[in-house]
Amino acid sequence: MVNAAGKFGPYGGGDTRLLPGRGPTGSELVRSRIALRVRLRSVSPGDRLPDAGVLAEELGISEITVRRALEGMCQDGLLDRRRGRAGGTFVAEGWDTVVALMHDADEAASLDAFHLLLECGLVAHSAGEVEPGPLQALQTLVGEMDVSDDPARLVELETRFHLDLAEALGGAGVREFASDLLGRLSLLLPAPAPEVIRARNRCHAELLAELGRGAMDPAVRAVKAHQQAHEEAHPS
């Protein structure tokens, strides 16, 4: 039986229509979810990925689609295929180098704009209605970002913040939708520098404070300020 939630989490065919231009193909979904796993450090270069059948069940797509997607990623240099008893499909040691060649500022700008629209809409819809528990969990991530000195950990924490924010404001299905956006973006833009994340984290803290007060307009402004900090870090 297909796991409809999944560890990667399919968000259903209807939601994909909201993506800019068109929804992702099955192959693109595999690619974005693996990229998100690397960004979240649940797998690292050199690590073995789950078998295609496991990934297919997690994503809610066919195993043959997963196999084709993995083969394409091997051809691109993102993954390595090894044979033998200790074989399987592995995240390529040169993942970061290959991803750098795939950066596309124009496509990233389109996805960024859509992500901004998504978060503004979620904030406008949910201000004053967010339970204290999810807000406290988000505040914990903000506090961790304030004290972390590890660049990779900062990137992981900020990514988790936006995924958890999507779930707190829109539910598990919206989290999966955000997962695809953030996974795709991680292939299109370099990871933000620590000083950029720290600047954006001030916007995170302000957003949570305004959500806690139920102040919709200031909360939306905090989301936009976060986006402005991103644009200043990645000028077109």
RODO-2510 file (C-alpha; in nm, 4 decimals, decimal comma):
residues 236
     n   res          X          Y          Z
     1     m     0,0000     0,0000     0,0000
     2     v     0,1299     0,3444    -0,0842
     3     n     0,2001     0,5588     0,2181
     4     a     0,0041     0,8735     0,1384
     5     a     0,1973     1,0826     0,3874
     6     g     0,5388     0,9314     0,3292
     7     k     0,8690     1,0438     0,4734
     8     f     0,9118     1,2697     0,1741
     9     g     0,5363     1,3178     0,1569
    10     p     0,3445     1,3519    -0,1663
    11     y     0,1076     1,6454    -0,1527
    12     g    -0,1370     1,5163    -0,4094
    13     g    -0,2026     1,5918    -0,7748
    14     g    -0,4331     1,8854    -0,7048
    15     d    -0,1714     2,0876    -0,5194
    16     t     0,0823     2,0621    -0,8012
    17     r    -0,1348     2,2837    -1,0164
    18     l    -0,0388     2,5739    -0,7911
    19     l     0,3275     2,5603    -0,8871
    20     p     0,4545     2,8234    -1,1318
    21     g     0,3910     2,7116    -1,4892
    22     r     0,3007     2,3492    -1,4130
    23     g     0,3303     2,0895    -1,1443
    24     p     0,6445     1,8776    -1,1137
    25     t     0,6765     1,5519    -1,2997
    26     g     0,7453     1,2377    -1,1008
    27     s     1,1111     1,2633    -1,1939
    28     e     1,1293     1,6232    -1,0749
    29     l     0,9599     1,5260    -0,7508
    30     v     1,2241     1,2617    -0,6833
    31     r     1,4997     1,5099    -0,7618
    32     s     1,3599     1,7837    -0,5395
    33     r     1,2986     1,5516    -0,2459
    34     i     1,6497     1,4072    -0,2588
    35     a     1,7884     1,7604    -0,2806
    36     l     1,5823     1,8568     0,0230
    37     r     1,7168     1,5566     0,2131
    38     v     2,0700     1,6742     0,1418
    39     r     1,9823     2,0301     0,2477
    40     l     1,8327     1,8961     0,5722
    41     r     2,1399     1,6734     0,6223
    42     s     1,9313     1,3587     0,6561
    43     v     2,1642     1,2261     0,3850
    44     s     2,5098     1,3537     0,2934
    45     p     2,7447     1,3061    -0,0016
    46     g     2,8598     0,9453     0,0041
    47     d     2,5471     0,8149     0,1795
    48     r     2,3347     0,5362     0,0353
    49     l     1,9766     0,6213    -0,0572
    50     p     1,6823     0,3911     0,0207
    51     d     1,5920     0,1415    -0,2504
    52     a     1,3725     0,2593    -0,5366
    53     g     1,0743     0,0673    -0,4039
    54     v     1,0976     0,2389    -0,0672
    55     l     1,1263     0,5812    -0,2294
    56     a     0,8315     0,5029    -0,4561
    57     e     0,6131     0,4179    -0,1564
    58     e     0,7244     0,7277     0,0339
    59     l     0,6526     0,9552    -0,2620
    60     g     0,3362     0,7851    -0,3791
    61     i     0,4605     0,7381    -0,7353
    62     s     0,5542     0,4336    -0,9400
    63     e     0,8770     0,2475    -0,8831
    64     i     0,9670     0,2665    -1,2511
    65     t     0,9357     0,6466    -1,2347
    66     v     1,1701     0,6525    -0,9359
    67     r     1,4202     0,4269    -1,1127
    68     r     1,4210     0,6497    -1,4198
    69     a     1,4645     0,9586    -1,2023
    70     l     1,7568     0,8049    -1,0145
    71     e     1,9179     0,7015    -1,3434
    72     g     1,8842     1,0571    -1,4707
    73     m     2,0442     1,1921    -1,1548
    74     c     2,3289     0,9440    -1,1977
    75     q     2,3811     1,0671    -1,5535
    76     d     2,3863     1,4255    -1,4233
    77     g     2,6518     1,3379    -1,1665
    78     l     2,4293     1,3973    -0,8628
    79     l     2,4170     1,0290    -0,7686
    80     d     2,6449     0,7267    -0,8051
    81     r     2,5306     0,3723    -0,8819
    82     r     2,7405     0,0943    -0,7293
    83     r     2,7045    -0,2779    -0,7932
    84     g     2,7662    -0,5767    -0,5702
    85     r     2,6510    -0,6771    -0,2236
    86     a     2,7386    -0,3339    -0,0834
    87     g     2,5975    -0,1571    -0,3871
    88     g     2,3024     0,0682    -0,4399
    89     t     2,2449     0,4330    -0,5239
    90     f     2,4540     0,6870    -0,3360
    91     v     2,4629     1,0653    -0,3107
    92     a     2,7662     1,1632    -0,5181
    93     e     3,0708     1,2844    -0,3305
    94     g     3,0772     1,5771    -0,5723
    95     w     2,7140     1,6729    -0,5088
    96     d     2,7906     2,0374    -0,4228
    97     t     3,0111     2,0841    -0,7281
    98     v     2,7489     1,9420    -0,9636
    99     v     2,4656     2,1423    -0,8061
   100     a     2,6667     2,4629    -0,8504
   101     l     2,6605     2,4023    -1,2263
   102     m     2,2799     2,3809    -1,2170
   103     h     2,2169     2,7167    -1,0523
   104     d     1,9590     2,9232    -1,2396
   105     a     1,8862     3,2662    -1,0926
   106     d     1,5885     3,3347    -1,3208
   107     e     1,4039     3,0149    -1,2373
   108     a     1,4928     3,0575    -0,8712
   109     a     1,3465     3,4096    -0,8725
   110     s     1,0159     3,2723    -1,0024
   111     l     1,0011     3,0058    -0,7322
   112     d     1,1067     3,2555    -0,4650
   113     a     0,8269     3,4899    -0,5646
   114     f     0,5804     3,2049    -0,5428
   115     h     0,7125     3,0986    -0,2026
   116     l     0,6675     3,4565    -0,0811
   117     l     0,3092     3,4560    -0,2076
   118     l     0,2445     3,1244    -0,0352
   119     e     0,3789     3,2384     0,3023
   120     c     0,2041     3,5761     0,2880
   121     g    -0,1232     3,4018     0,2108
   122     l    -0,0750     3,1519     0,4929
   123     v     0,0091     3,4282     0,7402
   124     a    -0,2889     3,6400     0,6335
   125     h    -0,5183     3,3409     0,6665
   126     s    -0,3853     3,2145     1,0004
   127     a    -0,2872     3,5209     1,2058
   128     g    -0,4523     3,4966     1,5454
   129     e    -0,5352     3,1290     1,5031
   130     v    -0,1964     2,9585     1,5472
   131     e    -0,1743     2,7286     1,8487
   132     p     0,0960     2,8066     2,1092
   133     g     0,2664     2,4677     2,0636
   134     p     0,3716     2,5125     1,6992
   135     l     0,4766     2,8720     1,7692
   136     q     0,6959     2,7576     2,0568
   137     a     0,8585     2,4916     1,8371
   138     l     0,9315     2,7563     1,5728
   139     q     1,0755     2,9878     1,8381
   140     t     1,3082     2,7067     1,9428
   141     l     1,4437     2,6899     1,5872
   142     v     1,4938     3,0689     1,5888
   143     g     1,6865     3,0398     1,9143
   144     e     1,9066     2,7636     1,7711
   145     m     1,9848     2,9776     1,4667
   146     d     2,0898     3,2611     1,6962
   147     v     2,3588     3,0538     1,8649
   148     s     2,4792     2,8143     1,5935
   149     d     2,8208     2,8759     1,4365
   150     d     2,7981     2,5863     1,1874
   151     p     2,7079     2,7157     0,8375
   152     a     2,5520     2,3847     0,7303
   153     r     2,3511     2,3636     1,0513
   154     l     2,2220     2,7181     0,9979
   155     v     2,1007     2,6289     0,6485
   156     e     1,9344     2,3147     0,7846
   157     l     1,7629     2,5045     1,0662
   158     e     1,6293     2,7759     0,8378
   159     t     1,4942     2,5178     0,5950
   160     r     1,3245     2,3364     0,8810
   161     f     1,1786     2,6669     1,0014
   162     h     1,0021     2,7286     0,6703
   163     l     0,8771     2,3702     0,6478
   164     d     0,7457     2,3804     1,0044
   165     l     0,5933     2,7231     0,9434
   166     a     0,4054     2,5884     0,6411
   167     e     0,2697     2,3031     0,8502
   168     a     0,1784     2,5258     1,1462
   169     l    -0,0160     2,7626     0,9223
   170     g    -0,1525     2,5284     0,6574
   171     g    -0,1267     2,1682     0,7702
   172     a     0,0707     1,8651     0,6566
   173     g    -0,0341     1,8952     0,2911
   174     v     0,0997     2,2500     0,2671
   175     r     0,4238     2,1354     0,4280
   176     e     0,4688     1,8824     0,1477
   177     f     0,3967     2,1513    -0,1077
   178     a     0,6608     2,3743     0,0536
   179     s     0,8987     2,0767     0,0551
   180     d     0,8910     2,0639    -0,3226
   181     l     0,9504     2,4382    -0,3545
   182     l     1,2428     2,4375    -0,1127
   183     g     1,3928     2,1231    -0,2636
   184     r     1,3826     2,2753    -0,6103
   185     l     1,5287     2,6025    -0,4815
   186     s     1,8183     2,4184    -0,3173
   187     l     1,9227     2,3032    -0,6652
   188     l     1,8914     2,6504    -0,8193
   189     l     2,0646     2,8781    -0,5684
   190     p     2,3745     2,8518    -0,3487
   191     a     2,3097     2,8021     0,0204
   192     p     2,2830     3,1384     0,1991
   193     a     2,5806     3,2609     0,3968
   194     p     2,5600     3,2582     0,7786
   195     e     2,5317     3,6374     0,8000
   196     v     2,2353     3,6303     0,5605
   197     i     2,0579     3,3660     0,7674
   198     r     2,1198     3,5664     1,0850
   199     a     1,9674     3,8749     0,9214
   200     r     1,6678     3,6740     0,8072
   201     n     1,6359     3,5155     1,1498
   202     r     1,5493     3,8557     1,2922
   203     c     1,2551     3,8520     1,0495
   204     h     1,1650     3,5018     1,1705
   205     a     1,1543     3,6249     1,5304
   206     e     0,9443     3,9279     1,4379
   207     l     0,7045     3,7098     1,2381
   208     l     0,6469     3,4760     1,5305
   209     a     0,5931     3,7656     1,7699
   210     e     0,3299     3,9172     1,5414
   211     l     0,1615     3,5813     1,4825
   212     g     0,1433     3,5361     1,8576
   213     r    -0,0273     3,8745     1,8912
   214     g    -0,2611     3,7977     1,6029
   215     a    -0,1341     4,1026     1,4143
   216     m    -0,1822     4,0123     1,0484
   217     d    -0,0377     4,3177     0,8711
   218     p     0,2898     4,3341     1,0701
   219     a     0,3287     3,9566     1,0290
   220     v     0,2944     3,9851     0,6511
   221     r     0,5480     4,2706     0,6539
   222     a     0,7920     4,0438     0,8409
   223     v     0,7558     3,7802     0,5672
   224     k     0,8252     4,0439     0,3025
   225     a     1,1261     4,1749     0,4966
   226     h     1,2655     3,8217     0,5001
   227     q     1,2257     3,8047     0,1234
   228     q     1,3972     4,1405     0,0800
   229     a     1,6965     4,0135     0,2754
   230     h     1,7042     3,7127     0,0433
   231     e     1,6934     3,9302    -0,2679
   232     e     1,9736     4,1494    -0,1368
   233     a     2,1824     3,8353    -0,0856
   234     h     2,1060     3,7094    -0,4400
   235     p     2,0684     4,0183    -0,6631
   236     s     1,9559     3,9472    -1,0194
***
